[in-house]
Amino acid sequence: MLDPRSIIGFNYCEQIYKLEKELRETYSSNENYYDIRFKVRAEKLALILYDFTHYAEREIKDALPRSPLGKALDYAKKHLPGLRNVLLDGSLEVDNNAALS
């Protein structure tokens, strides 16, 4: 059974990917796609990442380090600072899934 606290973290990830999908579907054919993505991320993604970071910092204090939640929170806490780099450049992707294909 999933820990209800893990669902909160999952929902942050879902929000990030939903926003990226909406941007891609709506603006990817626009010649100013990266500029638009940069601006929308500044408006919307920045807040999601801010809230996700605070959630991870708060929850990691009470999570057992070797539990699935503890491991996921540790992973998030280590990678969220790097993920914030997408707020600096609209041409950056939120993940490297395309490179792994």
N, C-alpha and C positions, 0 to 999 in steps of 0.2 A: 504494500500500500504506500502511496506517495505521501510524503510529509506535506501538509498544506503550505508550509513555508517555501517548499521547493516550487510549488505552482506559481507563487509570486515571481520568483526568479525566471521561471519559464515564460511567464507573461511579458516580462521586460524584453526577453529575446524575441518573442513573437511580435511585439510592437516595433522593434528595430527592423525586422525583416518585412513586416507589412508596409512600413513607411518606404523602405527601399524598393519594394515591388511596385507600389503606387507611383513612385517617382519614375521608375524605369518604364512602366506602362504608359504613363501620361506624357513624359517629356523626352524619352530617349531619341526620338526622331528629330527633336529640335536642335538646331546647330549650337544653341547656348545651353545644352543639357547640363554640362558640368557646373556652369555658373548658377543655373536654377537649382541644381541639387545642393550646391554649397549654401545657397540662401535658405532653402527649405530645411536643410539639416540644422542650420544655425537657429532657426525658429522652433523646430520641433524635436529633432534628434538630441540636441544639447540637453534639453530638459529630461528626456528619457534616460540618457546616460548619467546625468546627475542623480536622478532618483535611484537608478540601478546601483550606482556606486554606493550611495548611502545605505540602501537595503543590504548590499553585500557586507559592508563594514559593520552594520548593526547585527546582522544575523550570524556572522562568522564567530562572534564572541560566545554564542550559546550552542553552536553546532559541534558535534563530536568530530574531531579532525579526520577520522578514518571512515566516517559515515558517508553515504552517497551525497548527502546535502553538504557536509563539510568539505568534501573533495570538490564539488561543483562550485562552492563559494570561494574556495582557495584559488581555483582556476580563474574564476571571474575576477577576483581581486587582483590577480597577477596580470590579466590581459586587458582589463578595462582602461588603464592609462594609455596603452597603445591604441586601443580602439578609438579613443578620443581624437587621434590624428585625422580621422575622416572629417572632423569639423574644420580642419585647416585647408583641405583641398578637395574640391568636388569630384576630382577624377579618381580619388582613392575608393576602393571597394571596402565594404565592412568585413569581408572575410576573404580567404584565399581559396575558396572552393573551386573557382574556375582554373586555378593553377594546378589543382589536384586531379582534374579530369583528364 
